[in-house]
Amino acid sequence: MEDKPNTTHIPSSLLHLIILLLVCGQVNPSILSAVPVPLSQGVLLVLILKLSHNLLKDTANKLQWMKEASLALNPNDLQCGPHMRPYLEQVYKNCHGLMGVPEIQAEQADLRLLIHVINSLLSSLK
């Protein structure tokens, strides 16, 4: 008989985030550079948003995934494009708030690059 973890006391949104982080830790983010991109634009957008929360934990991995996902986003996507702005604005705020934070000093260059990509996406939205 296999022991299953008791997850009844964990809110489903937190459980989904835990699963997301586990998957991101096991899969190379360069998979998002494939053509065609293996995830839909909506999934990429939610991935970026979810990973932008609590960037002080597993920072390097989250930033790598966020960078690859944001580079795969198409602001001209007919379905998701019109809805991207509030998501990307929140990601921008989450990332910009960490500039200069000593705990992630080693990742500041990657953070700046991601902020630039997010800002570029925001600028290109209609």
DRENSE-726082 format. One record per residue (C-alpha): residue in three letters; x, y, z. Coordinates in steps of 0.02 Angstrom, whole numbers, plus 50000, padded with zeros to 5 digits. Layout:
ALAXYZ...
This chain:
MET500005000050000GLU500685016949948ASP500675031450072LYS499855046749998PRO500225063950070ASN498795071950163THR498405087750065THR496675091350136HIS497315105850242ILE498195114550096PRO497175127249996SER497005121649814SER497845137449747LEU499375134149855LEU499375115849805HIS499335120849621LEU500805132649650ILE501785118949738ILE501485107149592LEU501975120849469LEU503605123849561LEU503985105249567VAL503725103749379CYS504775119249345GLY506155111649449GLN506155095749346VAL505955102349168ASN507175113249072PRO506375130149034SER507175130348862ILE505725119148809LEU504765135448788SER505945140248646ALA505235126248538VAL504265130348381PRO502825129148400VAL502795133948583PRO502145118848681LEU501015129348793SER499575140748747GLN499725159548767GLY498525159048913VAL499535145849004LEU501135155648974LEU500335171349044VAL499705162649202LEU501385153849222ILE502295170549222LEU501055178049346LYS501115163249466LEU503015162449464SER503155181249496HIS502445179049670ASN503715176449808LEU505255178149698LEU506365177449851LYS506225158349848ASP507025148349707THR507375164949621ALA508565159249484ASN507435145149424LYS505875156049428LEU506725170049333GLN507345157949200TRP505595151049174MET504825168349174LYS506095174549047GLU505785159948928ALA503895161148949SER503865179948922LEU504935178248765ALA503655165748699LEU502185177348732ASN501375185048580PRO500545201748623ASN499625200948456ASP498765184648501LEU496925187248458GLN496255177648609CYS497475182648748GLY498225198848686PRO496765209848740HIS496855202448917MET498735202648946ARG498965220249014PRO498355217849195TYR499335201649212LEU500935209049144GLU500735224849248GLN500635214149405VAL502175204149352TYR503085220549318LYS502635227049492ASN503155210749575CYS504835210749486HIS505195229349500GLY504885228749687LEU506365216849705MET507665227949621GLY509095230649741VAL508505217649867PRO510095210549946GLU509415192749960ILE509385191049771GLN510905201549728ALA511615187749616GLU510035187749508GLN509885206649484ALA510495206149302ASP509225192649258LEU507875202449349ARG508295218249251LEU508225208649088LEU506525201249133ILE505855218449180HIS506445224949012VAL505555210748919ILE503945213449018ASN504035232148986SER504275228848801LEU502755217448799LEU501725230748889SER502285243848763SER501765232948617LEU500015229248682LYS498605238448595
